[in-house]
Amino acid sequence: MKIDQITEKNSVIKVINHPFDVNQLTEWLANSPKDGAVVTFIGKVRSLENETISLFLEHYAGMTEKALTNIAKQARNRWQLNRIAIIHRVGDLNTNEQIVFVGVSSAHRQDAFATTEFIMDRLKNDAPIWKKERTTRGEEWIAAKKSDINALKKWL
Amino acid sequence: MNKIVFFAQIRELIGTHEINIDAENQTIATMITNLSERGDNWSLALKSHSPLCAVNHTLVDHNYIIKKGDEIALFPPVTGG
């Protein structure tokens, strides 16, 4: 699997097939003394009633990075932000591993909290990524959820 | 010529990631109908998975008219995050 990276000024957007370093990302986000807030979100592989063993994440290289970059741009148009990091893993992931990291730094916490949630809601709908779940009963592609589409209503 | 790429369930059902065809001046809807005639697995993949379509990495609706050199992607609703 190819590793793709787009780094704009004050934004890090990456699609990777290896674990990410949360401390390093948080340090980068927290770099400026002008920022009073750093908010980070980590999405993990969870195991529920289906007894998930692992996930396989497929993506459309090129379009994923474009979609994530576009989401970061939309966030900058709505809120006052300094740094934005969006890191998404693809390939094989085991239960409890980190799938996605979204982090934002801002002068004030309201903008940072709102942006983190906005980026996740948009990512769930806009990024061309698909999850296949491997359980004790076999493999299955995960179906898209209506609740993820409904989540966008709060940003209209 | 146009490169057509497929992802997730659609890719698995038709058994290929990528084909090259000349789909210039067709709508996406027409192209999907034509591809569906390639066999039962194509028909199943493209009719039962309500494919989303991206042209050159941007989502388009099925009325989009394909231009020379467009890269077209067909995929099911996304489930990342």
gemmi code that builds the backbone of each chain (N, CA, C; Angstrom):
import gemmi

chains = {
    "A": [
        ("MET", (0.854, -1.211, 0.000), (0.000, 0.000, 0.000), (0.881, 1.250, 0.000)),
        ("LYS", (0.519, 2.171, -0.856), (1.305, 3.413, -1.020), (1.031, 4.387, 0.126)),
        ("ILE", (2.040, 5.091, 0.547), (1.873, 6.101, 1.598), (1.769, 7.466, 0.923)),
        ("ASP", (0.698, 8.166, 1.272), (0.472, 9.475, 0.652), (0.515, 10.565, 1.700)),
        ("GLN", (0.955, 11.689, 1.287), (1.088, 12.781, 2.253), (0.909, 14.125, 1.565)),
        ("ILE", (0.104, 14.943, 2.188), (-0.003, 16.322, 1.726), (0.269, 17.194, 2.937)),
        ("THR", (1.225, 18.053, 2.881), (1.462, 18.968, 3.997), (1.393, 20.397, 3.476)),
        ("GLU", (0.332, 21.091, 3.871), (0.205, 22.509, 3.536), (0.735, 23.297, 4.720)),
        ("LYS", (0.748, 24.597, 4.565), (1.131, 25.448, 5.682), (0.125, 25.226, 6.820)),
        ("ASN", (0.613, 24.844, 7.954), (-0.214, 24.648, 9.152), (-1.263, 23.536, 9.057)),
        ("SER", (-1.177, 22.706, 8.047), (-2.054, 21.528, 7.997), (-1.220, 20.291, 7.677)),
        ("VAL", (-1.469, 19.225, 8.383), (-0.863, 17.944, 8.028), (-1.990, 16.975, 7.718)),
        ("ILE", (-2.026, 16.508, 6.483), (-3.063, 15.575, 6.042), (-2.329, 14.338, 5.539)),
        ("LYS", (-2.561, 13.201, 6.180), (-1.816, 12.003, 5.779), (-2.724, 10.778, 5.747)),
        ("VAL", (-2.484, 9.912, 4.771), (-3.095, 8.585, 4.746), (-1.933, 7.602, 4.832)),
        ("ILE", (-1.910, 6.799, 5.877), (-0.730, 5.967, 6.134), (-1.133, 4.517, 6.427)),
        ("ASN", (-0.181, 3.611, 6.287), (-0.490, 2.191, 6.573), (0.360, 1.659, 7.741)),
        ("HIS", (0.665, 2.568, 8.661), (1.410, 2.173, 9.867), (0.893, 3.025, 11.024)),
        ("PRO", (1.186, 2.655, 12.277), (0.688, 3.428, 13.413), (1.224, 4.864, 13.416)),
        ("PHE", (0.453, 5.783, 14.024), (0.918, 7.181, 14.116), (1.305, 7.496, 15.557)),
        ("ASP", (2.153, 8.538, 15.688), (2.681, 8.915, 16.998), (1.871, 10.097, 17.543)),
        ("VAL", (0.976, 9.805, 18.475), (0.063, 10.825, 19.011), (0.835, 11.945, 19.719)),
        ("ASN", (1.888, 11.591, 20.441), (2.663, 12.608, 21.168), (3.324, 13.600, 20.213)),
        ("GLN", (3.874, 13.065, 19.149), (4.544, 13.915, 18.158), (3.540, 14.869, 17.496)),
        ("LEU", (2.354, 14.343, 17.175), (1.317, 15.153, 16.548), (0.828, 16.241, 17.507)),
        ("THR", (0.621, 15.868, 18.760), (0.114, 16.820, 19.751), (1.146, 17.931, 19.997)),
        ("GLU", (2.404, 17.552, 20.030), (3.479, 18.535, 20.195), (3.479, 19.538, 19.046)),
        ("TRP", (3.333, 19.014, 17.836), (3.297, 19.884, 16.648), (2.095, 20.841, 16.716)),
        ("LEU", (0.943, 20.309, 17.132), (-0.270, 21.129, 17.228), (-0.116, 22.229, 18.279)),
        ("ALA", (0.578, 21.905, 19.369), (0.651, 22.798, 20.537), (1.827, 23.772, 20.462)),
        ("ASN", (2.426, 23.892, 19.308), (3.684, 24.640, 19.151), (3.587, 26.149, 19.431)),
        ("SER", (2.445, 26.781, 19.096), (2.390, 28.243, 19.171), (1.850, 28.765, 20.505)),
        ("PRO", (2.574, 29.737, 21.131), (2.083, 30.337, 22.375), (0.830, 31.197, 22.189)),
        ("LYS", (0.468, 31.501, 20.931), (-0.757, 32.279, 20.670), (-2.020, 31.427, 20.834)),
        ("ASP", (-1.840, 30.110, 20.807), (-2.998, 29.221, 20.927), (-3.260, 28.879, 22.384)),
        ("GLY", (-4.525, 29.005, 22.770), (-4.905, 28.622, 24.126), (-5.520, 27.241, 24.201)),
        ("ALA", (-5.769, 26.628, 23.017), (-6.482, 25.348, 23.022), (-5.922, 24.379, 21.994)),
        ("VAL", (-5.789, 23.133, 22.407), (-5.497, 22.038, 21.480), (-6.523, 20.955, 21.771)),
        ("VAL", (-7.300, 20.569, 20.757), (-8.268, 19.478, 20.920), (-7.879, 18.361, 19.966)),
        ("THR", (-7.838, 17.139, 20.487), (-7.517, 15.996, 19.635), (-8.570, 14.904, 19.783)),
        ("PHE", (-8.776, 14.170, 18.704), (-9.690, 13.028, 18.713), (-8.948, 11.831, 18.135)),
        ("ILE", (-9.109, 10.675, 18.761), (-8.538, 9.428, 18.234), (-9.663, 8.427, 18.050)),
        ("GLY", (-9.807, 7.901, 16.848), (-10.768, 6.829, 16.579), (-10.059, 5.492, 16.636)),
        ("LYS", (-10.676, 4.495, 17.273), (-10.069, 3.178, 17.460), (-10.914, 2.065, 16.852)),
        ("VAL", (-10.289, 0.935, 16.607), (-11.026, -0.259, 16.161), (-11.677, -0.877, 17.391)),
        ("ARG", (-12.995, -0.958, 17.387), (-13.662, -1.543, 18.550), (-14.238, -2.907, 18.202)),
        ("SER", (-14.412, -3.709, 19.231), (-14.960, -5.036, 19.045), (-16.276, -5.108, 19.795)),
        ("LEU", (-17.367, -5.356, 19.064), (-18.683, -5.431, 19.705), (-19.225, -6.845, 19.601)),
        ("GLU", (-20.539, -6.959, 19.432), (-21.174, -8.282, 19.442), (-20.689, -9.172, 18.301)),
        ("ASN", (-20.171, -8.523, 17.234), (-19.688, -9.310, 16.093), (-18.329, -9.959, 16.327)),
        ("GLU", (-17.717, -9.679, 17.476), (-16.399, -10.231, 17.787), (-15.384, -9.916, 16.702)),
        ("THR", (-15.189, -8.636, 16.487), (-14.230, -8.195, 15.479), (-12.824, -8.687, 15.818)),
        ("ILE", (-12.182, -9.269, 14.846), (-10.784, -9.666, 15.020), (-9.889, -8.583, 14.429)),
        ("SER", (-10.242, -8.143, 13.232), (-9.453, -7.094, 12.597), (-10.285, -6.391, 11.540)),
        ("LEU", (-9.770, -5.252, 11.091), (-10.394, -4.512, 10.008), (-9.401, -4.400, 8.860)),
        ("PHE", (-9.956, -4.385, 7.646), (-9.157, -4.016, 6.483), (-9.744, -2.734, 5.934)),
        ("LEU", (-8.922, -1.719, 5.784), (-9.397, -0.449, 5.247), (-8.817, -0.211, 3.861)),
        ("GLU", (-9.750, -0.046, 2.901), (-9.360, 0.244, 1.514), (-9.653, 1.715, 1.256)),
        ("HIS", (-8.853, 2.370, 0.411), (-9.181, 3.760, 0.079), (-8.821, 4.059, -1.362)),
        ("TYR", (-9.289, 5.211, -1.833), (-9.022, 5.653, -3.201), (-7.893, 6.666, -3.116)),
        ("ALA", (-6.660, 6.165, -3.304), (-5.478, 7.023, -3.179), (-5.601, 8.218, -4.117)),
        ("GLY", (-5.302, 9.362, -3.621), (-5.432, 10.585, -4.419), (-6.714, 11.312, -4.052)),
        ("MET", (-7.842, 10.621, -4.168), (-9.108, 11.268, -3.819), (-9.240, 11.440, -2.311)),
        ("THR", (-8.743, 10.472, -1.533), (-8.850, 10.588, -0.071), (-8.137, 11.846, 0.417)),
        ("GLU", (-6.901, 12.031, -0.039), (-6.116, 13.197, 0.378), (-6.809, 14.490, -0.052)),
        ("LYS", (-7.376, 14.470, -1.271), (-8.074, 15.651, -1.778), (-9.302, 15.964, -0.911)),
        ("ALA", (-10.053, 14.930, -0.558), (-11.263, 15.109, 0.260), (-10.894, 15.643, 1.652)),
        ("LEU", (-9.849, 15.094, 2.258), (-9.448, 15.525, 3.604), (-8.916, 16.966, 3.579)),
        ("THR", (-8.158, 17.301, 2.540), (-7.644, 18.670, 2.394), (-8.795, 19.654, 2.245)),
        ("ASN", (-9.799, 19.245, 1.494), (-10.975, 20.089, 1.287), (-11.754, 20.292, 2.596)),
        ("ILE", (-11.829, 19.256, 3.417), (-12.508, 19.368, 4.715), (-11.750, 20.364, 5.607)),
        ("ALA", (-10.425, 20.281, 5.605), (-9.619, 21.215, 6.407), (-9.840, 22.653, 5.942)),
        ("LYS", (-9.948, 22.841, 4.632), (-10.208, 24.189, 4.080), (-11.558, 24.713, 4.535)),
        ("GLN", (-12.577, 23.834, 4.487), (-13.914, 24.243, 4.936), (-13.873, 24.652, 6.404)),
        ("ALA", (-13.130, 23.914, 7.221), (-13.036, 24.225, 8.654), (-12.404, 25.598, 8.851)),
        ("ARG", (-11.368, 25.893, 8.074), (-10.698, 27.197, 8.211), (-11.609, 28.352, 7.821)),
        ("ASN", (-12.562, 28.090, 6.912), (-13.519, 29.136, 6.531), (-14.544, 29.410, 7.622)),
        ("ARG", (-14.752, 28.444, 8.514), (-15.803, 28.599, 9.531), (-15.269, 29.046, 10.875)),
        ("TRP", (-14.038, 28.635, 11.215), (-13.509, 28.910, 12.550), (-12.109, 29.498, 12.476)),
        ("GLN", (-11.709, 30.155, 13.560), (-10.359, 30.715, 13.667), (-9.431, 29.618, 14.174)),
        ("LEU", (-8.552, 29.145, 13.306), (-7.725, 27.994, 13.664), (-6.264, 28.269, 13.358)),
        ("ASN", (-5.401, 27.595, 14.080), (-3.987, 27.636, 13.714), (-3.621, 26.356, 12.963)),
        ("ARG", (-3.342, 25.282, 13.695), (-2.902, 24.068, 13.019), (-4.004, 22.998, 12.954)),
        ("ILE", (-3.972, 22.226, 11.890), (-4.920, 21.113, 11.726), (-4.131, 19.858, 11.348)),
        ("ALA", (-4.389, 18.763, 12.027), (-3.800, 17.473, 11.641), (-4.915, 16.460, 11.417)),
        ("ILE", (-4.906, 15.824, 10.257), (-5.842, 14.722, 9.978), (-5.008, 13.544, 9.477)),
        ("ILE", (-4.986, 12.476, 10.256), (-4.205, 11.293, 9.900), (-5.169, 10.111, 9.850)),
        ("HIS", (-5.206, 9.405, 8.740), (-6.089, 8.244, 8.630), (-5.275, 7.024, 8.241)),
        ("ARG", (-5.460, 5.939, 8.979), (-4.771, 4.700, 8.620), (-5.587, 3.895, 7.627)),
        ("VAL", (-4.897, 3.160, 6.762), (-5.528, 2.200, 5.859), (-4.760, 0.883, 5.952)),
        ("GLY", (-5.279, -0.148, 5.318), (-4.636, -1.464, 5.394), (-5.241, -2.279, 6.519)),
        ("ASP", (-4.457, -3.182, 7.096), (-4.960, -4.082, 8.140), (-4.760, -3.481, 9.523)),
        ("LEU", (-5.828, -3.512, 10.330), (-5.760, -2.999, 11.703), (-6.407, -3.994, 12.653)),
        ("ASN", (-5.780, -4.192, 13.792), (-6.335, -5.091, 14.809), (-7.216, -4.334, 15.795)),
        ("THR", (-8.024, -5.079, 16.548), (-8.866, -4.503, 17.580), (-8.038, -3.624, 18.516)),
        ("ASN", (-8.618, -2.473, 18.843), (-8.015, -1.501, 19.763), (-6.922, -0.633, 19.132)),
        ("GLU", (-6.568, -0.885, 17.889), (-5.584, -0.008, 17.238), (-6.243, 1.315, 16.844)),
        ("GLN", (-5.409, 2.350, 16.691), (-5.902, 3.675, 16.322), (-6.074, 3.770, 14.812)),
        ("ILE", (-7.290, 4.194, 14.391), (-7.580, 4.322, 12.954), (-7.355, 5.743, 12.474)),
        ("VAL", (-7.848, 6.692, 13.282), (-7.877, 8.069, 12.790), (-7.493, 9.036, 13.910)),
        ("PHE", (-6.773, 10.088, 13.523), (-6.399, 11.160, 14.458), (-6.832, 12.473, 13.838)),
        ("VAL", (-7.581, 13.259, 14.602), (-7.917, 14.618, 14.185), (-7.515, 15.543, 15.319)),
        ("GLY", (-6.707, 16.541, 15.026), (-6.277, 17.487, 16.049), (-6.282, 18.906, 15.511)),
        ("VAL", (-6.629, 19.843, 16.389), (-6.746, 21.244, 15.989), (-6.181, 22.127, 17.094)),
        ("SER", (-5.470, 23.177, 16.715), (-5.077, 24.183, 17.701), (-5.710, 25.520, 17.332)),
        ("SER", (-6.066, 26.263, 18.380), (-6.803, 27.506, 18.172), (-6.605, 28.419, 19.374)),
        ("ALA", (-6.919, 29.711, 19.193), (-6.811, 30.643, 20.315), (-7.752, 30.211, 21.442)),
        ("HIS", (-8.963, 29.794, 21.078), (-9.984, 29.472, 22.081), (-10.571, 28.081, 21.875)),
        ("ARG", (-11.011, 27.472, 22.965), (-11.425, 26.074, 22.908), (-12.678, 25.826, 22.072)),
        ("GLN", (-13.619, 26.826, 22.034), (-14.870, 26.591, 21.294), (-14.585, 26.238, 19.833)),
        ("ASP", (-13.689, 27.004, 19.198), (-13.360, 26.758, 17.791), (-12.693, 25.390, 17.621)),
        ("ALA", (-11.833, 25.046, 18.568), (-11.098, 23.771, 18.455), (-12.030, 22.569, 18.653)),
        ("PHE", (-12.926, 22.658, 19.641), (-13.897, 21.574, 19.856), (-14.796, 21.399, 18.633)),
        ("ALA", (-15.369, 22.510, 18.162), (-16.315, 22.442, 17.037), (-15.625, 21.879, 15.794)),
        ("THR", (-14.413, 22.338, 15.530), (-13.701, 21.894, 14.323), (-13.430, 20.395, 14.345)),
        ("THR", (-13.011, 19.893, 15.495), (-12.686, 18.472, 15.598), (-13.910, 17.622, 15.264)),
        ("GLU", (-15.056, 18.020, 15.797), (-16.288, 17.276, 15.523), (-16.715, 17.426, 14.057)),
        ("PHE", (-16.598, 18.649, 13.538), (-16.936, 18.922, 12.132), (-16.091, 18.058, 11.190)),
        ("ILE", (-14.787, 18.019, 11.445), (-13.891, 17.245, 10.575), (-14.277, 15.767, 10.596)),
        ("MET", (-14.570, 15.215, 11.780), (-14.955, 13.801, 11.846), (-16.278, 13.542, 11.120)),
        ("ASP", (-17.261, 14.438, 11.321), (-18.553, 14.256, 10.659), (-18.410, 14.304, 9.135)),
        ("ARG", (-17.604, 15.223, 8.649), (-17.403, 15.337, 7.194), (-16.596, 14.147, 6.673)),
        ("LEU", (-15.564, 13.789, 7.410), (-14.699, 12.667, 6.996), (-15.502, 11.376, 6.802)),
        ("LYS", (-16.424, 11.128, 7.734), (-17.252, 9.915, 7.674), (-18.093, 9.856, 6.399)),
        ("ASN", (-18.394, 11.033, 5.812), (-19.241, 11.084, 4.623), (-18.482, 11.368, 3.325)),
        ("ASP", (-17.344, 12.043, 3.407), (-16.659, 12.531, 2.201), (-15.419, 11.738, 1.810)),
        ("ALA", (-14.771, 11.081, 2.764), (-13.502, 10.432, 2.438), (-13.757, 9.050, 1.839)),
        ("PRO", (-13.197, 8.769, 0.643), (-13.446, 7.473, -0.007), (-12.621, 6.351, 0.635)),
        ("ILE", (-13.142, 5.893, 1.772), (-12.504, 4.835, 2.563), (-13.583, 3.805, 2.895)),
        ("TRP", (-13.213, 2.527, 2.813), (-14.183, 1.460, 3.112), (-13.573, 0.464, 4.072)),
        ("LYS", (-14.406, 0.017, 5.057), (-13.945, -0.932, 6.066), (-14.524, -2.315, 5.814)),
        ("LYS", (-13.642, -3.304, 5.887), (-14.094, -4.694, 5.838), (-13.770, -5.299, 7.197)),
        ("GLU", (-14.783, -5.912, 7.802), (-14.631, -6.445, 9.148), (-14.363, -7.951, 9.087)),
        ("ARG", (-13.352, -8.395, 9.832), (-13.081, -9.831, 9.932), (-13.486, -10.270, 11.336)),
        ("THR", (-14.431, -11.206, 11.404), (-14.913, -11.694, 12.697), (-14.719, -13.205, 12.758)),
        ("THR", (-15.133, -13.801, 13.879), (-15.015, -15.262, 14.022), (-15.894, -15.980, 12.985)),
        ("ARG", (-16.877, -15.234, 12.416), (-17.779, -15.855, 11.442), (-17.381, -15.580, 9.982)),
        ("GLY", (-16.350, -14.814, 9.783), (-15.922, -14.543, 8.404), (-15.682, -13.069, 8.151)),
        ("GLU", (-15.703, -12.712, 6.863), (-15.405, -11.325, 6.479), (-16.634, -10.651, 5.893)),
        ("GLU", (-16.795, -9.372, 6.199), (-17.925, -8.642, 5.616), (-17.608, -7.156, 5.514)),
        ("TRP", (-18.016, -6.534, 4.395), (-17.881, -5.086, 4.261), (-18.879, -4.417, 5.194)),
        ("ILE", (-18.452, -3.413, 5.897), (-19.322, -2.692, 6.831), (-20.251, -1.774, 6.028)),
        ("ALA", (-21.534, -1.765, 6.399), (-22.518, -0.943, 5.692), (-22.462, 0.497, 6.211)),
        ("ALA", (-22.721, 1.443, 5.307), (-22.748, 2.854, 5.695), (-23.924, 3.091, 6.645)),
        ("LYS", (-23.734, 4.014, 7.605), (-24.766, 4.280, 8.610), (-25.517, 5.573, 8.314)),
        ("LYS", (-26.845, 5.517, 8.487), (-27.670, 6.714, 8.318), (-27.299, 7.779, 9.338)),
        ("SER", (-26.938, 7.352, 10.539), (-26.616, 8.324, 11.605), (-25.415, 9.192, 11.209)),
        ("ASP", (-24.514, 8.650, 10.372), (-23.376, 9.448, 9.904), (-23.817, 10.530, 8.923)),
        ("ILE", (-24.828, 10.203, 8.109), (-25.365, 11.206, 7.173), (-26.131, 12.264, 7.957)),
        ("ASN", (-26.942, 11.812, 8.935), (-27.737, 12.751, 9.746), (-26.848, 13.703, 10.546)),
        ("ALA", (-25.654, 13.237, 10.925), (-24.736, 14.061, 11.718), (-24.345, 15.353, 11.001)),
        ("LEU", (-24.453, 15.348, 9.658), (-24.061, 16.542, 8.889), (-25.045, 17.688, 9.046)),
        ("LYS", (-26.280, 17.361, 9.487), (-27.332, 18.396, 9.573), (-26.948, 19.523, 10.527)),
        ("LYS", (-26.170, 19.175, 11.552), (-25.842, 20.233, 12.510), (-24.852, 21.256, 11.961)),
        ("TRP", (-24.277, 21.001, 10.792), (-23.299, 21.935, 10.216), (-23.862, 22.711, 9.039)),
        ("LEU", (-25.178, 22.585, 8.794), (-25.794, 23.306, 7.658), (-25.858, 24.801, 7.920)),
    ],
    "B": [
        ("MET", (-9.792, 7.434, -24.439), (-9.905, 6.335, -23.479), (-10.179, 6.866, -22.075)),
        ("ASN", (-10.815, 6.028, -21.286), (-11.087, 6.382, -19.893), (-10.694, 5.230, -18.985)),
        ("LYS", (-10.012, 5.608, -17.888), (-9.702, 4.603, -16.869), (-10.873, 4.552, -15.901)),
        ("ILE", (-11.413, 3.354, -15.679), (-12.509, 3.190, -14.725), (-11.972, 2.356, -13.561)),
        ("VAL", (-12.087, 2.877, -12.357), (-11.592, 2.139, -11.189), (-12.751, 1.796, -10.253)),
        ("PHE", (-12.603, 0.673, -9.550), (-13.679, 0.150, -8.694), (-13.126, -0.114, -7.300)),
        ("PHE", (-13.995, 0.025, -6.298), (-13.540, -0.166, -4.922), (-14.499, -1.046, -4.114)),
        ("ALA", (-13.944, -1.615, -3.045), (-14.680, -2.354, -2.014), (-15.542, -3.472, -2.622)),
        ("GLN", (-16.837, -3.564, -2.219), (-17.682, -4.674, -2.686), (-17.739, -4.739, -4.205)),
        ("ILE", (-17.801, -3.564, -4.822), (-17.930, -3.527, -6.286), (-16.695, -4.144, -6.925)),
        ("ARG", (-15.524, -3.751, -6.447), (-14.261, -4.314, -6.957), (-14.226, -5.839, -6.784)),
        ("GLU", (-14.644, -6.308, -5.601), (-14.590, -7.755, -5.332), (-15.560, -8.530, -6.216)),
        ("LEU", (-16.786, -7.987, -6.364), (-17.794, -8.704, -7.152), (-17.406, -8.834, -8.619)),
        ("ILE", (-16.862, -7.760, -9.190), (-16.516, -7.845, -10.616), (-15.127, -8.448, -10.817)),
        ("GLY", (-14.358, -8.541, -9.742), (-13.065, -9.238, -9.811), (-11.953, -8.458, -10.477)),
        ("THR", (-12.102, -7.131, -10.568), (-11.013, -6.314, -11.103), (-11.042, -4.924, -10.482)),
        ("HIS", (-9.854, -4.326, -10.378), (-9.760, -2.980, -9.792), (-9.908, -1.902, -10.857)),
        ("GLU", (-9.541, -2.249, -12.083), (-9.405, -1.187, -13.085), (-9.629, -1.729, -14.488)),
        ("ILE", (-10.373, -0.957, -15.295), (-10.464, -1.290, -16.720), (-10.251, -0.018, -17.532)),
        ("ASN", (-9.918, -0.175, -18.781), (-9.797, 0.971, -19.683), (-10.778, 0.789, -20.832)),
        ("ILE", (-11.688, 1.764, -20.953), (-12.666, 1.709, -22.041), (-12.821, 3.111, -22.622)),
        ("ASP", (-13.472, 3.190, -23.779), (-13.784, 4.498, -24.326), (-15.234, 4.813, -23.966)),
        ("ALA", (-15.421, 5.733, -23.013), (-16.777, 6.072, -22.564), (-17.097, 7.537, -22.844)),
        ("GLU", (-16.275, 8.146, -23.692), (-16.422, 9.567, -24.002), (-17.829, 9.890, -24.519)),
        ("ASN", (-18.388, 11.002, -24.023), (-19.713, 11.513, -24.414), (-20.898, 10.715, -23.865)),
        ("GLN", (-20.630, 9.650, -23.119), (-21.728, 8.938, -22.446), (-21.972, 9.592, -21.088)),
        ("THR", (-23.195, 9.430, -20.566), (-23.402, 9.818, -19.176), (-22.888, 8.678, -18.286)),
        ("ILE", (-22.679, 8.991, -17.012), (-22.282, 7.957, -16.056), (-23.357, 6.858, -16.035)),
        ("ALA", (-24.631, 7.274, -16.041), (-25.742, 6.307, -15.992), (-25.674, 5.335, -17.160)),
        ("THR", (-25.409, 5.855, -18.360), (-25.307, 4.996, -19.552), (-24.119, 4.055, -19.439)),
        ("MET", (-22.996, 4.598, -18.971), (-21.802, 3.754, -18.812), (-22.078, 2.603, -17.842)),
        ("ILE", (-22.778, 2.913, -16.725), (-23.095, 1.872, -15.737), (-24.004, 0.811, -16.362)),
        ("THR", (-25.004, 1.257, -17.133), (-25.900, 0.310, -17.808), (-25.106, -0.592, -18.751)),
        ("ASN", (-24.195, -0.002, -19.514), (-23.371, -0.795, -20.443), (-22.483, -1.797, -19.707)),
        ("LEU", (-21.866, -1.330, -18.615), (-20.989, -2.230, -17.848), (-21.784, -3.384, -17.231)),
        ("SER", (-23.030, -3.092, -16.841), (-23.879, -4.113, -16.210), (-24.154, -5.285, -17.135)),
        ("GLU", (-24.034, -5.028, -18.451), (-24.305, -6.082, -19.436), (-23.120, -7.023, -19.638)),
        ("ARG", (-22.015, -6.767, -18.925), (-20.833, -7.625, -19.080), (-20.991, -8.987, -18.404)),
        ("GLY", (-22.011, -9.123, -17.560), (-22.194, -10.415, -16.883), (-22.976, -10.244, -15.596)),
        ("ASP", (-23.389, -11.406, -15.031), (-24.216, -11.368, -13.822), (-23.505, -10.685, -12.661)),
        ("ASN", (-22.191, -10.945, -12.525), (-21.471, -10.337, -11.406), (-21.382, -8.819, -11.559)),
        ("TRP", (-21.231, -8.343, -12.800), (-21.199, -6.891, -13.045), (-22.560, -6.281, -12.735)),
        ("SER", (-23.582, -6.931, -13.194), (-24.937, -6.452, -12.974), (-25.247, -6.394, -11.474)),
        ("LEU", (-24.868, -7.453, -10.764), (-25.095, -7.508, -9.317), (-24.308, -6.396, -8.605)),
        ("ALA", (-23.054, -6.238, -8.988), (-22.190, -5.243, -8.340), (-22.700, -3.827, -8.556)),
        ("LEU", (-23.144, -3.553, -9.782), (-23.468, -2.160, -10.113), (-24.922, -1.803, -9.846)),
        ("LYS", (-25.807, -2.822, -9.767), (-27.216, -2.498, -9.527), (-27.585, -2.568, -8.056)),
        ("SER", (-26.964, -3.487, -7.334), (-27.398, -3.654, -5.946), (-26.568, -2.835, -4.960)),
        ("HIS", (-25.534, -2.167, -5.447), (-24.707, -1.402, -4.514), (-24.785, 0.106, -4.737)),
        ("SER", (-25.822, 0.545, -5.466), (-26.043, 1.980, -5.740), (-24.729, 2.766, -5.745)),
        ("PRO", (-23.914, 2.552, -6.790), (-22.581, 3.130, -6.758), (-22.563, 4.656, -6.745)),
        ("LEU", (-21.660, 5.187, -5.941), (-21.327, 6.604, -6.034), (-20.287, 6.711, -7.144)),
        ("CYS", (-20.203, 7.908, -7.722), (-19.266, 8.090, -8.822), (-18.409, 9.324, -8.618)),
        ("ALA", (-17.120, 9.165, -8.808), (-16.208, 10.313, -8.792), (-15.526, 10.407, -10.147)),
        ("VAL", (-15.388, 11.632, -10.637), (-14.627, 11.865, -11.861), (-13.430, 12.724, -11.490)),
        ("ASN", (-12.252, 12.239, -11.820), (-11.002, 12.944, -11.490), (-10.980, 13.364, -10.014)),
        ("HIS", (-11.384, 12.435, -9.154), (-11.320, 12.591, -7.686), (-12.380, 13.516, -7.101)),
        ("THR", (-13.408, 13.874, -7.887), (-14.491, 14.695, -7.363), (-15.826, 13.984, -7.599)),
        ("LEU", (-16.685, 13.941, -6.569), (-17.989, 13.281, -6.717), (-18.838, 13.987, -7.770)),
        ("VAL", (-19.507, 13.192, -8.603), (-20.419, 13.749, -9.609), (-21.720, 12.952, -9.557)),
        ("ASP", (-22.800, 13.516, -10.133), (-24.013, 12.705, -10.211), (-24.016, 11.922, -11.526)),
        ("HIS", (-25.007, 11.040, -11.653), (-24.986, 10.092, -12.772), (-25.364, 10.725, -14.117)),
        ("ASN", (-25.707, 12.020, -14.111), (-25.971, 12.721, -15.375), (-24.700, 13.303, -15.999)),
        ("TYR", (-23.620, 13.234, -15.282), (-22.354, 13.797, -15.779), (-21.998, 13.166, -17.130)),
        ("ILE", (-21.586, 13.998, -18.080), (-21.178, 13.490, -19.396), (-19.652, 13.337, -19.424)),
        ("ILE", (-19.236, 12.121, -19.701), (-17.819, 11.755, -19.613), (-17.002, 12.409, -20.732)),
        ("LYS", (-15.863, 12.971, -20.324), (-14.967, 13.602, -21.295), (-13.742, 12.717, -21.538)),
        ("LYS", (-13.063, 13.034, -22.631), (-11.846, 12.294, -22.992), (-10.838, 12.345, -21.835)),
        ("GLY", (-10.317, 11.198, -21.446), (-9.266, 11.161, -20.431), (-9.753, 11.194, -18.988)),
        ("ASP", (-11.058, 11.360, -18.774), (-11.583, 11.358, -17.401), (-11.256, 10.040, -16.702)),
        ("GLU", (-10.815, 10.128, -15.442), (-10.701, 8.924, -14.618), (-11.987, 8.804, -13.798)),
        ("ILE", (-12.653, 7.679, -13.953), (-13.963, 7.498, -13.331), (-13.875, 6.417, -12.262)),
        ("ALA", (-14.390, 6.714, -11.082), (-14.387, 5.732, -9.989), (-15.823, 5.400, -9.611)),
        ("LEU", (-16.089, 4.106, -9.428), (-17.401, 3.663, -8.949), (-17.194, 2.943, -7.622)),
        ("PHE", (-17.950, 3.366, -6.604), (-17.762, 2.755, -5.285), (-19.030, 2.838, -4.442)),
        ("PRO", (-19.139, 1.952, -3.424), (-20.304, 1.993, -2.532), (-20.182, 3.161, -1.547)),
        ("PRO", (-21.268, 3.460, -0.794), (-21.192, 4.505, 0.232), (-19.980, 4.276, 1.145)),
        ("VAL", (-19.340, 5.363, 1.538), (-18.057, 5.255, 2.248), (-18.269, 4.951, 3.730)),
        ("THR", (-17.266, 4.321, 4.349), (-17.392, 3.895, 5.754), (-16.087, 4.104, 6.541)),
        ("GLY", (-15.376, 5.190, 6.226), (-14.123, 5.456, 6.944), (-14.359, 6.081, 8.305)),
        ("GLY", (-13.259, 6.483, 8.928), (-13.355, 7.170, 10.207), (-13.207, 6.231, 11.388)),
    ],
}
model = gemmi.Model(1)
for chain_id, residues in chains.items():
    chain = gemmi.Chain(chain_id)
    for i, (resn, *xyz) in enumerate(residues, 1):
        res = gemmi.Residue()
        res.name, res.seqid = resn, gemmi.SeqId(i, " ")
        for name, pos in zip(("N", "CA", "C"), xyz):
            atom = gemmi.Atom()
            atom.name, atom.element = name, gemmi.Element(name[0])
            atom.pos, atom.b_iso = gemmi.Position(*pos), 0.0
            res.add_atom(atom)
        chain.add_residue(res)
    model.add_chain(chain)
structure = gemmi.Structure()
structure.add_model(model)
structure.setup_entities()
